[in-house]
Amino acid sequence: MPGFVLLARPRDDGDSAMRVGFTATKKLGGAVVRNRAKRRLRALAADLLPGSGLPGADYVLIARSSGLNRAHDLLRADLVKALKRVTRS
């Protein structure tokens, strides 16, 4: 099970900038745990979205508890797979 949920929506406003948001609910744990989860997702997004994302789209990455201890390379593979699915649509 991936460590996050990816939501994507093209804006269709003529602006090619990609916007990204990150969220983690209190179900994950305290502020330290939620911030760690968001930092991990931010690092992945900064690495992969510029080359693999759709220009002019909004992305939201929602942290899940399975991603807290998931290896970085597995999270990266999950995001690559999710971005391929989004760009295919």
N, C-alpha and C positions, 0 to 999 in steps of 0.2 A: 504494500500500500504506500503510495507516495506521501511525502511529508508536507504536502501543501495542496491547495486547490488553486487552479489558475482560471481566472475569468478574463475574457478579452472581448472588446467591442470596438469596431471601427467607428470613428467619429464622423467621417464624411463631411468635414468642414473645410477641406482644402489645406489644412495645416499638416505637415508631414512629421511633426514632433510626436514622439511616443511619450505617454505619461504612464507612470507606474505608482501604484499604491500598495501598502503592506498592512496587514492586520493580523492580530493574534488576540483571541478572546481570553477572558479570565479563566476559562476552563483549563488552559494550558498550565497555569500556575501564577506565581507572583510576577511582579514587574521585571525582575532580573531574568526570569525564564522567558517571558514574552519578548523582552528586548533582545535576548540572545537569538531567539527564533527569527525575529525580524532582521537582525544583522546578517544572519546566514542567508536569508532570502535576498536581501539587498545586494550582497556580494555576488550571488549567482545571477541576479538580474543585470547588474552592471557589466558582468562578463558576457552574458549571452544575448541579451535583448538587442543591443545595437546591430549585431550581425544577423540575427535570426527572427527578430520581431517584425510585425507589419507596421510600416510607416503610417502615422496618423491614427494609431489605435491607442485605446486606454487599456491598461492591464491592472488587475488586482491579484495579488498573491496572498492567500489566506493560509496562515501557518496551522499545521495539525500536530498533534502530539507525537505521531509516528516520525516526524522530522526532527525532533529534538536530539535524538541520539543516532540518527541515520548518518552514515558516512557521506562526506562531501561529494565524492565521485558518484555515489548513487543518487543523491539529490540533483546533481548536475545532469545525470542521464535522464532523470524524471522530467526535468525542465526542458531538456532538448526534445524529448518525446512529446510533451505537452505543446510546445511551440510548433512542432511539425503538424500536430493535429489542428491547431488553430489556423495556421497558414494554408492548410489544405482546403478549409471550408470556403 
